[in-house]
Amino acid sequence: MRRLKEVAMALELVFVCPRTLGKLRSGPLGKLLDGYCDWLLGCGFSRSTIRNHLSNVSHLNGYLDAEKVAGRQTLSAEDVNGFLRKYPLRVRSRELSDNHLRRVQWSINRFVQYLRQLRLFDSSAESAIFQSLLDSYFEWMRDYQHAAPGTLDIRAHSLSQFLQWLGPQATAEGMSELTPETVERFFLSYAQKMGRSARRSMQSALRTFFRFCLHRDLVQRPLDCAVPTLRTYKLATVPIGLTDEQARKVLNGINRGNNAGRRDYAICQMLYTYGVRGGQVRALRLQDIDWATDRIFFKALKHGKDSLLPLASKVGQSLLDYLQNARPLSDYQEVFLTTRAPYHSLPNSSTLSAIFSRHIRTAGIKSHSKGGHIFRHSFATRMLQKGHSLKEIADVLGHRHLGTTFIYTKVDFNALKQVGLVWPREVT
């Protein structure tokens, strides 16, 4: 009973003005905002941030009140979409900035997150016309191609662009009218404005999608061959990594006087020491660190091999510093969490890329690549230069096939000199 009373009075912990409290508790969403405020406090948000969130959510409350929506205990996707369509028109008339619109949308998304957890949000809005077709493709990819979740996320991003471009034709029935010329026209227009990685990703997504369509008899002829081939050559480029001196400069330049710095240093130290993928670091869980035997376990990604490695002293020290002094209290089992509330695991690879980019820039190092792979490439090159075999490097990197490791032989010029043959003299 006491806890219920505390939740009912949560707004008083953030606001003092009776008029503001009365305004927040009125309108269609008034009965939900005390609980939302209590949830924000429990997530660790500061009171100033909570005031901003509630102020932004009050715009949604005002919109629903103006639309004559009765008081309710739930919110629907239709409500949110209607607000997000109409509110910017009102904002522009008041000459408010785009930053304000982004902040309001961010607060609405946070409110929806809270309602979802309580099952008070009805997300049954009209889905994209192609969603059922895309869902069938994902099911086929899981059952027949054994695709990893990460692969499906990449495919979803690419195919959504293609299907949106198709418009009303992007249905199971519409696929029968698809022509090779249409496929080629889309891909060439897409390729003109995208980089090599995005082009290759779209190429792979389209080809597997059209094989799925043929397998399900949605098309009468194979269309995967209609996707143009943009020729690239395996092992055509040299891995882009940091030199050992540059990597140490990045590590030494990280400010470990704050929580974010302690976390970032532990992440970079781990990548520098083991050469693992950024995704393996994000997925690392507390139980994967065996302090009793000084070992650390990295789960495989991209159908590679799991790695059980010794816990290096510098890695252990940086981890302890982060876990004891910087990691927020959380039910999440992942080792590395966000530094701002609500605390959760690092969501995607772009989060790590932003971390690396910031510290590489701080160290004054110019690099075309700023993702976690620069540490991985540096690690592999360092092992090769110290005389380790490709098999040993492949085992540590988690490569299942030795051919994946061959690209690192291109940077070991001393080894290449040793296998070069003397040019034979002409025999008369």
BELZI-V180658 format. One record per pair of residues at least 12 apart in sequence whose C-alpha atoms are under 10 Angstrom apart, sorted by the first residue. I is the first residue (numbers start at 1). J is the second residue. If there is no record, write none. Layout:
# BELZI-V180658
[[I:J] [I:J]]
This chain:
# BELZI-V180658
[[4:35] [6:34] [6:35] [6:38] [7:33] [7:34] [7:35] [7:36] [7:37] [7:38] [7:39] [8:31] [8:32] [8:33] [8:34] [8:35] [8:37] [8:38] [9:34] [9:35] [9:37] [9:38] [10:33] [10:34] [10:35] [10:36] [10:37] [10:38] [10:39] [10:40] [10:41] [11:24] [11:25] [11:33] [11:34] [11:35] [11:36] [11:37] [11:38] [11:50] [11:51] [11:54] [12:34] [12:37] [13:37] [13:38] [13:41] [13:47] [14:37] [14:38] [14:41] [14:46] [14:47] [14:48] [14:49] [14:50] [14:51] [14:54] [15:47] [15:48] [15:50] [15:51] [20:55] [21:34] [23:58] [23:61] [23:62] [24:54] [24:55] [24:57] [24:58] [24:61] [24:62] [25:58] [25:61] [26:58] [26:61] [26:62] [26:65] [26:71] [27:58] [27:60] [27:61] [27:62] [27:63] [27:64] [27:65] [27:66] [27:68] [27:69] [27:70] [27:71] [27:72] [28:60] [28:61] [28:62] [28:63] [28:64] [28:65] [28:66] [28:68] [28:69] [28:70] [28:71] [28:72] [28:73] [28:74] [28:75] [29:57] [29:58] [29:60] [29:61] [29:62] [29:64] [29:65] [29:69] [29:70] [29:71] [29:72] [29:73] [29:74] [29:75] [30:58] [30:61] [30:71] [30:72] [30:73] [31:71] [31:72] [31:73] [32:71] [32:72] [32:73] [32:74] [32:75] [32:111] [32:115] [32:120] [33:54] [33:57] [33:58] [33:111] [34:54] [35:114] [35:115] [36:50] [36:53] [36:54] [36:110] [36:111] [36:112] [36:114] [36:115] [37:50] [37:51] [37:53] [37:54] [37:111] [38:50] [39:111] [39:114] [39:342] [40:53] [40:54] [40:110] [40:111] [40:114] [40:341] [40:342] [41:341] [41:342] [42:341] [42:342] [43:329] [43:330] [43:340] [43:341] [43:342] [43:343] [43:344] [44:328] [44:329] [44:340] [44:341] [44:342] [44:343] [45:340] [45:341] [45:342] [45:343] [46:340] [46:341] [49:107] [49:341] [50:107] [52:103] [52:104] [52:107] [53:103] [53:104] [53:105] [53:106] [53:107] [53:108] [53:110] [53:111] [54:104] [54:107] [54:108] [54:111] [55:104] [55:107] [56:100] [56:101] [56:103] [56:104] [56:105] [56:106] [56:107] [56:108] [56:111] [57:104] [57:105] [57:106] [57:107] [57:108] [57:109] [57:110] [57:111] [58:104] [58:108] [59:83] [59:87] [59:104] [59:108] [60:79] [60:80] [60:82] [60:83] [60:84] [60:87] [60:104] [60:105] [60:108] [61:83] [62:83] [63:79] [63:80] [63:82] [63:83] [63:84] [63:86] [63:87] [64:79] [64:80] [64:82] [64:83] [67:79] [67:83] [72:120] [73:115] [73:120] [73:121] [74:115] [74:116] [74:118] [74:119] [74:120] [74:121] [74:122] [75:111] [75:112] [75:115] [75:116] [75:119] [75:120] [75:121] [75:122] [75:123] [76:112] [76:115] [76:120] [76:121] [76:122] [76:123] [76:124] [76:125] [77:112] [77:121] [77:122] [77:123] [77:124] [77:125] [77:126] [78:122] [78:123] [78:124] [78:125] [78:126] [79:122] [79:125] [80:105] [80:108] [80:109] [80:112] [80:123] [80:125] [81:125] [83:105] [83:108] [84:101] [84:104] [84:105] [84:108] [87:101] [87:104] [88:100] [88:101] [110:342] [128:160] [128:163] [128:164] [128:167] [128:170] [129:163] [129:164] [129:167] [129:168] [129:169] [129:170] [129:171] [130:159] [130:160] [130:163] [130:164] [130:166] [130:167] [130:168] [130:169] [130:170] [130:171] [130:172] [131:160] [131:163] [131:170] [131:171] [132:171] [132:172] [133:163] [133:170] [133:171] [133:172] [133:173] [133:175] [133:213] [134:155] [134:156] [134:159] [134:160] [134:163] [134:170] [134:171] [134:172] [134:209] [135:156] [136:172] [136:212] [136:213] [136:216] [137:152] [137:155] [137:156] [137:208] [137:209] [137:210] [137:211] [137:212] [137:213] [137:216] [138:152] [138:153] [138:155] [138:156] [138:209] [138:212] [139:152] [140:209] [140:212] [140:215] [140:216] [141:155] [141:208] [141:209] [141:212] [144:212] [145:208] [147:302] [147:303] [148:301] [148:302] [148:303] [149:302] [150:279] [150:301] [150:302] [151:201] [151:205] [151:302] [152:205] [154:198] [154:201] [154:202] [154:205] [155:201] [155:202] [155:204] [155:205] [155:206] [155:208] [155:209] [156:205] [157:201] [157:202] [157:205] [158:198] [158:199] [158:201] [158:202] [158:203] [158:204] [158:205] [158:206] [159:201] [159:202] [159:203] [159:205] [159:206] [159:209] [161:186] [161:190] [161:202] [162:183] [162:186] [162:187] [162:190] [162:202] [162:205] [162:206] [165:186] [166:178] [166:182] [166:183] [166:186] [171:218] [172:213] [172:216] [172:217] [172:218] [172:219] [173:218] [173:219] [174:218] [174:219] [175:210] [175:213] [175:214] [175:217] [175:218] [175:219] [175:220] [176:213] [176:214] [176:217] [176:218] [176:219] [176:220] [176:221] [177:218] [177:219] [177:220] [178:218] [178:219] [178:220] [178:223] [179:219] [179:221] [179:223] [179:226] [180:221] [180:222] [180:223] [180:224] [180:225] [180:226] [180:227] [180:228] [181:223] [181:226] [181:227] [182:226] [182:227] [183:206] [183:223] [183:224] [183:225] [183:226] [183:227] [183:228] [184:223] [184:225] [184:226] [184:227] [184:228] [185:226] [185:227] [185:228] [186:227] [187:199] [187:202] [187:203] [187:206] [187:226] [187:227] [187:228] [188:227] [188:228] [188:230] [190:202] [191:203] [191:228] [191:230] [196:230] [196:232] [199:229] [199:230] [200:229] [200:230] [200:231] [200:232] [202:227] [203:224] [203:227] [203:228] [203:229] [203:230] [204:224] [204:227] [205:224] [206:223] [206:224] [206:225] [206:226] [206:227] [207:222] [207:223] [207:224] [207:225] [207:226] [207:227] [208:223] [208:224] [209:223] [209:224] [210:222] [210:223] [210:224] [210:225] [210:226] [210:227] [211:223] [211:224] [211:225] [212:224] [234:407] [235:404] [235:406] [235:407] [235:408] [235:409] [235:410] [236:407] [236:410] [237:407] [237:410] [238:377] [238:407] [238:408] [238:409] [238:410] [238:411] [239:369] [239:373] [239:374] [239:376] [239:377] [239:378] [239:380] [239:381] [239:407] [239:408] [239:409] [239:410] [239:411] [240:367] [240:368] [240:369] [240:370] [240:373] [240:374] [240:375] [240:376] [240:377] [240:378] [240:411] [241:367] [241:368] [241:369] [241:370] [241:371] [241:372] [241:373] [241:374] [241:375] [241:376] [241:377] [241:378] [241:379] [241:380] [241:381] [242:272] [242:360] [242:365] [242:366] [242:367] [242:369] [242:370] [242:373] [242:374] [242:375] [242:376] [242:377] [242:378] [242:379] [242:381] [243:374] [243:375] [243:377] [243:378] [243:379] [243:381] [243:382] [244:272] [244:375] [244:378] [244:379] [244:381] [244:382] [246:360] [246:363] [246:364] [246:365] [246:378] [247:268] [247:269] [247:272] [247:360] [247:363] [247:365] [247:374] [247:375] [247:378] [247:379] [248:268] [248:269] [248:272] [248:363] [249:359] [249:360] [249:362] [249:363] [249:364] [249:365] [250:265] [250:268] [250:269] [250:356] [250:358] [250:359] [250:360] [250:361] [250:362] [250:363] [250:364] [250:365] [251:264] [251:265] [251:266] [251:267] [251:268] [251:269] [251:272] [251:359] [251:360] [251:363] [252:265] [252:359] [252:363] [253:265] [253:359] [253:360] [253:362] [253:363] [253:364] [254:268] [254:358] [254:359] [254:360] [254:362] [254:363] [255:359] [256:318] [256:321] [256:322] [256:326] [257:326] [258:322] [258:325] [258:326] [258:339] [259:321] [259:322] [259:323] [259:325] [259:326] [259:327] [259:328] [259:338] [259:339] [259:340] [260:322] [260:326] [260:327] [260:337] [260:338] [260:339] [260:340] [260:355] [261:322] [261:326] [261:339] [261:355] [261:359] [262:318] [262:319] [262:320] [262:321] [262:322] [262:323] [262:325] [262:326] [262:327] [263:318] [263:319] [263:321] [263:322] [263:323] [263:325] [263:326] [263:327] [263:335] [263:336] [263:337] [263:338] [263:339] [264:318] [264:322] [264:336] [264:352] [264:355] [264:356] [264:359] [265:315] [265:318] [265:319] [265:321] [265:322] [265:359] [266:314] [266:315] [266:316] [266:317] [266:318] [266:319] [266:320] [266:321] [266:322] [266:323] [266:336] [267:281] [267:282] [267:315] [267:318] [267:319] [267:322] [267:335] [267:336] [267:352] [267:355] [267:356] [267:372] [268:281] [268:315] [268:318] [268:352] [268:355] [268:356] [268:359] [268:372] [268:375] [269:312] [269:314] [269:315] [269:316] [269:317] [269:318] [269:319] [269:375] [270:311] [270:312] [270:314] [270:315] [270:316] [270:318] [270:319] [270:375] [271:315] [271:372] [271:373] [271:374] [271:375] [271:376] [271:378] [271:379] [272:315] [272:372] [272:374] [272:375] [272:376] [272:377] [272:378] [272:379] [273:311] [273:312] [273:314] [273:315] [273:375] [273:376] [273:378] [273:379] [274:298] [274:307] [274:309] [274:310] [274:311] [274:312] [274:315] [274:375] [274:376] [274:379] [274:380] [274:396] [274:397] [275:372] [275:373] [275:374] [275:375] [275:376] [275:377] [275:378] [275:379] [275:380] [275:393] [275:396] [275:397] [275:398] [276:298] [276:299] [276:300] [276:301] [276:307] [276:372] [276:373] [276:375] [276:376] [276:377] [276:379] [276:396] [276:397] [276:398] [277:298] [277:300] [277:301] [277:302] [277:349] [277:372] [277:373] [277:375] [277:376] [277:397] [277:398] [278:301] [278:348] [278:349] [278:350] [278:351] [278:352] [278:353] [278:371] [278:372] [278:373] [278:375] [278:376] [279:298] [279:299] [279:300] [279:301] [279:302] [279:346] [279:347] [279:348] [279:349] [279:352] [279:372] [280:297] [280:298] [280:299] [280:300] [280:301] [280:306] [281:298] [281:299] [281:334] [281:335] [281:336] [281:346] [281:352] [281:372] [282:334] [282:335] [282:336] [282:337] [282:345] [282:346] [282:347] [282:348] [282:349] [282:351] [282:352] [283:298] [283:299] [283:300] [283:301] [283:333] [283:334] [283:335] [283:336] [283:345] [283:346] [283:347] [284:296] [284:297] [284:298] [284:299] [284:333] [284:334] [284:335] [284:336] [284:345] [285:297] [285:298] [285:299] [285:332] [285:333] [285:334] [285:335] [285:336] [285:345] [286:323] [286:332] [286:333] [286:334] [286:335] [286:336] [287:333] [287:334] [287:335] [288:308] [288:333] [288:334] [288:335] [289:308] [289:310] [289:311] [289:316] [289:319] [289:335] [290:310] [290:311] [291:311] [291:316] [293:310] [293:311] [294:309] [294:310] [294:311] [294:312] [294:313] [294:316] [295:308] [295:309] [295:310] [295:311] [295:312] [295:316] [296:308] [296:309] [296:310] [296:311] [296:312] [296:315] [296:316] [297:309] [297:310] [297:311] [298:398] [299:398] [300:397] [300:398] [300:399] [300:400] [301:398] [301:399] [302:398] [302:399] [302:400] [303:398] [303:399] [303:400] [304:394] [304:395] [304:397] [304:398] [304:399] [304:400] [304:401] [305:394] [305:395] [305:396] [305:397] [305:398] [305:399] [305:400] [305:401] [306:395] [306:396] [306:397] [306:398] [306:399] [306:400] [307:395] [307:396] [307:397] [307:398] [308:396] [309:396] [319:335] [319:336] [322:335] [322:336] [323:335] [323:336] [326:339] [327:339] [327:343] [328:340] [328:341] [328:342] [328:343] [328:344] [329:343] [330:342] [330:343] [330:344] [330:345] [331:343] [331:344] [332:344] [332:345] [333:345] [334:346] [338:351] [349:371] [349:372] [350:371] [350:372] [351:371] [352:370] [352:371] [352:372] [353:369] [353:370] [353:371] [353:372] [353:373] [354:370] [354:371] [354:372] [355:370] [355:371] [355:372] [356:369] [356:370] [356:371] [356:372] [356:374] [356:375] [357:369] [357:370] [357:371] [357:372] [358:370] [376:397] [377:397] [377:407] [377:408] [378:408] [379:393] [379:396] [379:397] [380:393] [380:394] [380:396] [380:397] [380:405] [380:407] [380:408] [380:409] [380:411] [381:393] [381:407] [381:408] [381:409] [381:410] [381:411] [381:412] [382:408] [382:412] [383:396] [383:408] [384:408] [384:409] [384:411] [384:412] [384:415] [385:409] [385:411] [385:412] [385:413] [385:414] [385:415] [387:412] [387:415] [390:402] [390:403] [390:404] [390:405] [390:406] [390:408] [390:409] [391:403] [391:405] [393:405] [393:408] [394:406]]
